[in-house]
């Protein structure tokens, strides 16, 4: 088990692109949560980790501009490590999980990864929240795993008008996924691998960009958000999560640069 962990650790830490470009230096956001460092001047921790077996918490910072895996693994060992909090690299408001509904980053000593980068696994009942924010543009890196479910991603405080993915559900057929938002559905996307999703809101409608090659227009009244995932009814992300950046201004003109930066690190498409 230890050999597996340190093999993954070696592969992740030898990634050479982590420090080449801090996206928030050029395009400051309102909230930014990631296992990589997004801002050159940010000196705070990355996450607050929870050792499920020991019942202890520890802030984990960055090393070589990604999550400090040495410290994390030393803290968790062969136990199960969960995420209590993602620290906001813009230092406005952190993303905190509801008690008992944490995501998992180390499962019984095994580090969780997606495409050779660290991730945490959000089960169907995971729920995290930050102070309510009027959002315009969002960028996220995740993978929706559950079948025949809606994998909701962002909610407002009343859990109305969510946005998220339909994953192989009856609304979109057996081999694809679609987008759900406030009662609107769009089908026709293919593949359920690692995904970069950009939602660009505009009034009561917004564009959805998936991996830089699929774009649709949907109606929704969700402009203010405060929750990621949900604590009941099997409606959370239910899969690996790696990054979330939130803007309260339109990033339409900067979309290509932001997506290219994200993709250069995660190699999604």
C-alpha positions as a Python dict, from the first residue, in 0.01 Angstrom:
ca = {
    (1, 'X'): (0, 0, 0),
    (2, 'X'): (278, 244, 86),
    (3, 'X'): (455, 163, -243),
    (4, 'X'): (141, 253, -437),
    (5, 'X'): (105, 585, -257),
    (6, 'X'): (464, 691, -311),
    (7, 'X'): (463, 582, -676),
    (8, 'X'): (166, 811, -738),
    (9, 'X'): (331, 1085, -533),
    (10, 'X'): (647, 1068, -745),
    (11, 'X'): (449, 1088, -1069),
    (12, 'X'): (240, 1387, -955),
    (13, 'X'): (530, 1588, -813),
    (14, 'X'): (732, 1543, -1131),
    (15, 'X'): (473, 1731, -1335),
    (16, 'X'): (666, 2028, -1477),
    (17, 'X'): (385, 2264, -1573),
    (18, 'X'): (251, 2344, -1227),
    (19, 'X'): (432, 2673, -1175),
    (20, 'X'): (441, 2805, -1532),
    (21, 'X'): (128, 3018, -1520),
    (22, 'X'): (-85, 3131, -1226),
    (23, 'X'): (-423, 3201, -1385),
    (24, 'X'): (-549, 3429, -1106),
    (25, 'X'): (-256, 3669, -1157),
    (26, 'X'): (-406, 3770, -1491),
    (27, 'X'): (-775, 3694, -1428),
    (28, 'X'): (-861, 3752, -1059),
    (29, 'X'): (-1172, 3568, -940),
    (30, 'X'): (-1413, 3592, -646),
    (31, 'X'): (-1361, 3233, -529),
    (32, 'X'): (-1094, 2981, -635),
    (33, 'X'): (-1051, 2628, -498),
    (34, 'X'): (-791, 2389, -637),
    (35, 'X'): (-524, 2131, -556),
    (36, 'X'): (-279, 2342, -759),
    (37, 'X'): (-165, 2692, -676),
    (38, 'X'): (-356, 2945, -886),
    (39, 'X'): (-208, 3272, -758),
    (40, 'X'): (161, 3350, -720),
    (41, 'X'): (112, 3569, -411),
    (42, 'X'): (-114, 3327, -224),
    (43, 'X'): (68, 3188, 81),
    (44, 'X'): (-218, 3022, 267),
    (45, 'X'): (-308, 2653, 296),
    (46, 'X'): (-470, 2448, 22),
    (47, 'X'): (-706, 2233, 229),
    (48, 'X'): (-795, 2136, 581),
    (49, 'X'): (-767, 1758, 594),
    (50, 'X'): (-945, 1523, 833),
    (51, 'X'): (-810, 1186, 945),
    (52, 'X'): (-1127, 982, 970),
    (53, 'X'): (-969, 708, 1181),
    (54, 'X'): (-802, 940, 1432),
    (55, 'X'): (-1060, 1220, 1434),
    (56, 'X'): (-794, 1490, 1383),
    (57, 'X'): (-765, 1789, 1148),
    (58, 'X'): (-463, 1955, 983),
    (59, 'X'): (-412, 2240, 736),
    (60, 'X'): (-214, 2124, 430),
    (61, 'X'): (-34, 2381, 217),
    (62, 'X'): (141, 2373, -120),
    (63, 'X'): (473, 2227, -225),
    (64, 'X'): (611, 2288, -575),
    (65, 'X'): (285, 2475, -641),
    (66, 'X'): (60, 2175, -586),
    (67, 'X'): (-92, 2022, -274),
    (68, 'X'): (183, 1920, -30),
    (69, 'X'): (143, 1544, -61),
    (70, 'X'): (435, 1467, 170),
    (71, 'X'): (261, 1637, 462),
    (72, 'X'): (-80, 1497, 369),
    (73, 'X'): (42, 1138, 345),
    (74, 'X'): (239, 1164, 668),
    (75, 'X'): (-75, 1291, 841),
    (76, 'X'): (-311, 1026, 703),
    (77, 'X'): (-81, 724, 662),
    (78, 'X'): (-283, 408, 597),
    (79, 'X'): (-601, 569, 732),
    (80, 'X'): (-877, 742, 532),
    (81, 'X'): (-825, 1112, 469),
    (82, 'X'): (-1112, 1348, 395),
    (83, 'X'): (-1151, 1716, 306),
    (84, 'X'): (-1315, 1940, 562),
    (85, 'X'): (-1235, 2266, 383),
    (86, 'X'): (-1099, 2400, 54),
    (87, 'X'): (-927, 2734, 117),
    (88, 'X'): (-1016, 3018, -119),
    (89, 'X'): (-698, 3130, -297),
    (90, 'X'): (-856, 3473, -347),
    (91, 'X'): (-901, 3480, 33),
    (92, 'X'): (-1264, 3591, 21),
    (93, 'X'): (-1452, 3288, 156),
    (94, 'X'): (-1363, 2921, 196),
    (95, 'X'): (-1553, 2615, 74),
    (96, 'X'): (-1650, 2421, 386),
    (97, 'X'): (-1812, 2078, 395),
    (98, 'X'): (-2115, 1998, 604),
    (99, 'X'): (-2022, 1791, 908),
    (100, 'X'): (-2014, 1421, 825),
    (101, 'X'): (-2049, 1482, 451),
    (102, 'X'): (-1683, 1530, 358),
    (103, 'X'): (-1515, 1427, 33),
    (104, 'X'): (-1232, 1168, 35),
    (105, 'X'): (-877, 1232, -83),
    (106, 'X'): (-705, 920, 61),
    (107, 'X'): (-905, 597, 89),
    (108, 'X'): (-751, 352, 338),
    (109, 'X'): (-401, 468, 248),
    (110, 'X'): (-455, 506, -128),
    (111, 'X'): (-424, 856, -274),
    (112, 'X'): (-712, 946, -507),
    (113, 'X'): (-607, 1067, -854),
    (114, 'X'): (-767, 1151, -1187),
    (115, 'X'): (-553, 1165, -1500),
    (116, 'X'): (-236, 1158, -1285),
    (117, 'X'): (-342, 1459, -1076),
    (118, 'X'): (-474, 1464, -721),
    (119, 'X'): (-851, 1469, -677),
    (120, 'X'): (-1107, 1414, -405),
    (121, 'X'): (-1409, 1188, -445),
    (122, 'X'): (-1744, 1350, -371),
    (123, 'X'): (-2003, 1084, -278),
    (124, 'X'): (-2368, 1133, -361),
    (125, 'X'): (-2440, 1294, -24),
    (126, 'X'): (-2145, 1535, -11),
    (127, 'X'): (-2228, 1898, 49),
    (128, 'X'): (-2008, 2206, 81),
    (129, 'X'): (-2090, 2574, 104),
    (130, 'X'): (-1942, 2923, 88),
    (131, 'X'): (-2093, 3266, 150),
    (132, 'X'): (-2355, 3346, -111),
    (133, 'X'): (-2211, 3488, -431),
    (134, 'X'): (-2360, 3646, -740),
    (135, 'X'): (-2192, 3445, -1013),
    (136, 'X'): (-2151, 3513, -1381),
    (137, 'X'): (-1879, 3279, -1508),
    (138, 'X'): (-1761, 2951, -1353),
    (139, 'X'): (-1489, 2705, -1449),
    (140, 'X'): (-1469, 2359, -1297),
    (141, 'X'): (-1273, 2036, -1338),
    (142, 'X'): (-1456, 1721, -1234),
    (143, 'X'): (-1597, 1389, -1346),
    (144, 'X'): (-1956, 1279, -1291),
    (145, 'X'): (-1954, 908, -1218),
    (146, 'X'): (-2301, 800, -1117),
    (147, 'X'): (-2527, 632, -1371),
    (148, 'X'): (-2892, 724, -1420),
    (149, 'X'): (-2858, 1018, -1184),
    (150, 'X'): (-2841, 1394, -1205),
    (151, 'X'): (-2503, 1506, -1077),
    (152, 'X'): (-2586, 1853, -950),
    (153, 'X'): (-2297, 2090, -910),
    (154, 'X'): (-2404, 2440, -800),
    (155, 'X'): (-2704, 2541, -590),
    (156, 'X'): (-2842, 2850, -430),
    (157, 'X'): (-2924, 2840, -60),
    (158, 'X'): (-3281, 2721, -113),
    (159, 'X'): (-3170, 2428, -331),
    (160, 'X'): (-3378, 2557, -621),
    (161, 'X'): (-3262, 2614, -979),
    (162, 'X'): (-2952, 2390, -967),
    (163, 'X'): (-2711, 2329, -1249),
    (164, 'X'): (-2540, 1999, -1320),
    (165, 'X'): (-2497, 1698, -1545),
    (166, 'X'): (-2738, 1428, -1647),
    (167, 'X'): (-2525, 1116, -1650),
    (168, 'X'): (-2655, 832, -1869),
    (169, 'X'): (-3005, 901, -1747),
    (170, 'X'): (-3324, 829, -1939),
    (171, 'X'): (-3351, 1193, -2044),
    (172, 'X'): (-3042, 1169, -2260),
    (173, 'X'): (-3011, 808, -2366),
    (174, 'X'): (-2771, 538, -2255),
    (175, 'X'): (-2437, 657, -2394),
    (176, 'X'): (-2423, 1027, -2324),
    (177, 'X'): (-2493, 1297, -2075),
    (178, 'X'): (-2668, 1629, -2079),
    (179, 'X'): (-2704, 1949, -1886),
    (180, 'X'): (-2980, 2027, -1639),
    (181, 'X'): (-3063, 2373, -1515),
    (182, 'X'): (-3382, 2495, -1351),
    (183, 'X'): (-3601, 2255, -1547),
    (184, 'X'): (-3418, 2292, -1880),
    (185, 'X'): (-3245, 1989, -2026),
    (186, 'X'): (-3010, 1947, -2318),
    (187, 'X'): (-2886, 1609, -2438),
    (188, 'X'): (-2632, 1494, -2691),
    (189, 'X'): (-2297, 1512, -2517),
    (190, 'X'): (-2079, 1206, -2544),
    (191, 'X'): (-1830, 1060, -2302),
    (192, 'X'): (-1810, 1079, -1926),
    (193, 'X'): (-1441, 1122, -1865),
    (194, 'X'): (-1269, 1412, -1691),
    (195, 'X'): (-1453, 1733, -1778),
    (196, 'X'): (-1379, 2104, -1787),
    (197, 'X'): (-1711, 2285, -1764),
    (198, 'X'): (-1761, 2658, -1811),
    (199, 'X'): (-2098, 2815, -1726),
    (200, 'X'): (-2137, 3173, -1847),
    (201, 'X'): (-2454, 3328, -1705),
    (202, 'X'): (-2638, 3618, -1863),
    (203, 'X'): (-2965, 3728, -1707),
    (204, 'X'): (-3199, 3429, -1712),
    (205, 'X'): (-2997, 3225, -1960),
    (206, 'X'): (-2645, 3094, -1986),
    (207, 'X'): (-2405, 2914, -2215),
    (208, 'X'): (-2248, 2582, -2122),
    (209, 'X'): (-1908, 2495, -2260),
    (210, 'X'): (-1781, 2140, -2212),
    (211, 'X'): (-1415, 2070, -2287),
    (212, 'X'): (-1398, 2359, -2533),
    (213, 'X'): (-1605, 2186, -2800),
    (214, 'X'): (-1971, 2172, -2695),
    (215, 'X'): (-2181, 2477, -2630),
    (216, 'X'): (-2554, 2517, -2570),
    (217, 'X'): (-2783, 2784, -2434),
    (218, 'X'): (-3010, 2711, -2138),
    (219, 'X'): (-3255, 2907, -1929),
    (220, 'X'): (-3209, 2935, -1556),
    (221, 'X'): (-3262, 3182, -1276),
    (222, 'X'): (-2960, 3061, -1079),
    (223, 'X'): (-2738, 3367, -1064),
    (224, 'X'): (-2662, 3353, -692),
    (225, 'X'): (-2490, 3042, -556),
    (226, 'X'): (-2371, 2926, -216),
    (227, 'X'): (-2361, 2546, -223),
    (228, 'X'): (-2166, 2280, -413),
    (229, 'X'): (-2326, 1939, -412),
    (230, 'X'): (-2617, 1860, -185),
    (231, 'X'): (-2667, 1669, 137),
    (232, 'X'): (-2957, 1446, 35),
    (233, 'X'): (-3148, 1273, -247),
    (234, 'X'): (-2845, 1143, -439),
    (235, 'X'): (-2802, 1473, -620),
    (236, 'X'): (-2442, 1573, -556),
    (237, 'X'): (-2145, 1555, -791),
    (238, 'X'): (-2081, 1187, -713),
    (239, 'X'): (-1735, 1171, -864),
    (240, 'X'): (-1382, 1316, -865),
    (241, 'X'): (-1335, 1690, -813),
    (242, 'X'): (-1020, 1895, -881),
    (243, 'X'): (-1090, 2265, -934),
    (244, 'X'): (-1356, 2537, -914),
    (245, 'X'): (-1313, 2905, -1007),
    (246, 'X'): (-1603, 3150, -969),
    (247, 'X'): (-1636, 3500, -1119),
    (248, 'X'): (-1904, 3764, -1062),
    (249, 'X'): (-1821, 3925, -1397),
    (250, 'X'): (-1836, 3786, -1748),
    (251, 'X'): (-1521, 3606, -1860),
    (252, 'X'): (-1644, 3556, -2215),
    (253, 'X'): (-1349, 3747, -2362),
    (254, 'X'): (-1101, 3560, -2141),
    (255, 'X'): (-1261, 3218, -2175),
    (256, 'X'): (-1009, 3075, -2421),
    (257, 'X'): (-709, 3178, -2211),
    (258, 'X'): (-860, 3044, -1889),
    (259, 'X'): (-958, 2714, -2049),
    (260, 'X'): (-615, 2676, -2208),
    (261, 'X'): (-450, 2732, -1872),
    (262, 'X'): (-670, 2472, -1705),
    (263, 'X'): (-620, 2222, -1983),
    (264, 'X'): (-242, 2269, -1992),
    (265, 'X'): (-234, 2140, -1635),
    (266, 'X'): (-507, 1875, -1642),
    (267, 'X'): (-467, 1760, -2005),
    (268, 'X'): (-839, 1698, -2052),
    (269, 'X'): (-866, 1758, -2427),
}
